[in-house]
Amino acid sequence: MFDLPINRKYILPPLCLILLSTLFMAVNSNPLFEFNRSLIEQHQWWRIVTSQFVHANWTHLGLNVLGIVFIWLLHAEHRSPLRYLVHVLFLATWTGMGIWLFCPDINIYTGLSGLLHGVIVWGAVKDITVGMRTGLLLFVGIWVKLGWEQWHGPSVDVGDLIDSRVAIEAHLIGAIGGLILSLNLLYALLKNHFVTDTK
């Protein structure tokens, strides 16, 4: 039987993220919070972070909510509320800064998808460290997806749904951020592997 992570400490963090993004969508906060390169150049630096929590339209938000729920089902028990908060804030900042520094062609950006790629990469590494074979499949799968996107370009169909170009660069930047968050886990994994091999 599938055991859902329904403990309050596992439900509240993703629920808060969903509610925050929904509130921003409901009050049409994009003019104030979206990544707008020209306005960031005018020192509206908060947009680098807040842009991750606003969306192009309700379909865009719905797709990201599905991503949040999917990650909750897979990895809720890996994260305490504090760890969830730290990961979200780090990845929001990391993704926004990455777009700002390395994607000069992106003038407007919104959405959680870059951040969520980082969250799922960390979760996959955590799965591997606790001996879950599905973690390796997920880890490989996410990088195959990213490679496919970088090679073939963004999905036109999804772009039509969200009325915006899919920022595949943000997906890659977010995933790299997830790897950075995973460095301590990867170090422990490699250390244990070499210690085991030398015994």
N, C-alpha and C positions, 0 to 999 in steps of 0.2 A: 504494500500500500504506500502511495506517495505521501510523504509527510511534509506539509506546507510549513514554512517558517512564519507562523502566525503570532509568535511572541511579540508583545508591544515594542520591545527594543529593536526588533527587526522590521516591523511595519512602519514605525513612525518616521525614520529618516527618508525612505523613498516617498512616503506619502507627503511629507513636508516639501520635498523637491517638486513633486507633481502639483501640489497646491500653490506653491510660489510661482511656478511657470504659468499655471492656469490663471492666477490673479493678474500677473503681468499682461497676459493675453486679453483678459476680460476688460481691463482698463486702458487698453491700447497704449502701452508704455513704450512701444518701439521708438518713437521719436526721441525719447529721453535716454533709452538704454541700449539700443542696437549698436553694433560695431559700425561706425561711420568714420572712415579714414580722415576725411577732411575736418570733421569736428574733433577727432582725437588730436589732430595736428594743432587744433586751437585749445589744447590742454584739457579736453574733457576725457581724462584718463580712465574714469570709472567704466567707460564703455567697453574697455578691453575685457573686463570681468563680467559686467552685467549682460553683455551681448549673448552670453551662453544660456541665459535663462529666458530670453524672449524668442518669439517664433514668427515666421513669415505669415502663417495663417493657422486655422484650427486643425487642418489636416497635418500640417508640419508638427504641431504640438502633439496630436494623437499618435503619430508614428514614434515620436520620442518617448511618450508615455508608455507605449508598448515595449520599447527598449528598457525603460526603467523597471517595468514589471518582470520582463524576461530575466534581467540581471538579479532582481530580488529573488526570483524562483531558484536561480542557479547558485547564488553566492551570498544570500542574506546573512547566513550564520558565520561568514568570515569576517564581518565588520561590526564593531560596536558603533553606537551612534556617534561617538567622538571621531572614530576613524573614518566613518562615512563622511562627516562634515569636513575633516581635514582633506580627504581625497577629493571631494567635490570642489572645494575652494582652490586647492593646488592645481587641479586639472583645468578649472575654469580660467585661472590666471595663466597657466602654462599655454593653453590652447590660444587664448586671446593674444598673448605676447608673441607666440609663434606666427600667428596670422599677421600681426603688425610688422614683425621683423622680416619674415621670409616669403610673404605672399602679397607683394605690392599691387598685384592685379585685383585683389579682393578689396573692394571699396565699402561694401555693405555685407555684414555677416550676422546671422542670428542662429540660435539653436543649440541644443544639448548634444548633438551627435558626436562632435569631436571629443567632448568630455566623456561621453558614455563609452567610446572606444577605449579610452584609458582605463575606465573603471572595469571593463570586462577583461582587458589584458591582465590587470593586477589579479583579478579573481581567478583567471585561468592558471596563472603562476601559483597562486595560493592552493588551488586544487592539486597541482602537481606536487607541491611540498607536503601535502597531507596524504599523498598516495592514491589520489583519484585518477584513474586512467583517462577519464573523460576530459580532464584538465589539459592533457597534451593535445588531444584532438581539437579542443576549443582553441588552444593557443595557436596551433598550426593553421586552423581554419580561419581565424581572424586575420592572420598575416597573408594567407592566400587571397582572402577577400580584398585586403588593402592593395596587394600587388596587382590584382585584376583591375581594381579601380584606377590605379596609377597608370596602368598600361592602356586600358580601353577608354578611360575618361568617365565622367559622371553619368549616371543613369538619366536618360531623357525622360523616361516615364515617371520616375520619382520627382524629377524636376518640375514636370507638369503638375503633379499632385500638389506640391508645396508652393507652386507659383514662384520658384526661385531655382537658380542653379545649385546643384548639390556640391557642397564645398568638400570635395574629397581630400584636399590638402589638410583640412581641419581634422579629418578622420585619422590621417597618418600622424599629424602632430600630437593629437590626443593619445594615440596608441603608444607613441614614443614616451609621452609623459607617464603612461601606465607602466612602461618598462622601468623608468627611473624610480617610480614608487616601489617597484619590485626588486630593486637592487639588493636590499638586505635579505629578501627571501631567496634570490638567486645565489647570493654568496653562501647562505646557510646550506642550500641544496648542494652546491658544488663542494663545499667543505665536508659535508656528510658523505658525499659520494667518494671523495678521495680518501677519507678516513676509513671507510668501509673497504675500499680496494686495497689499502695497505695492511689490513689485518690478515 
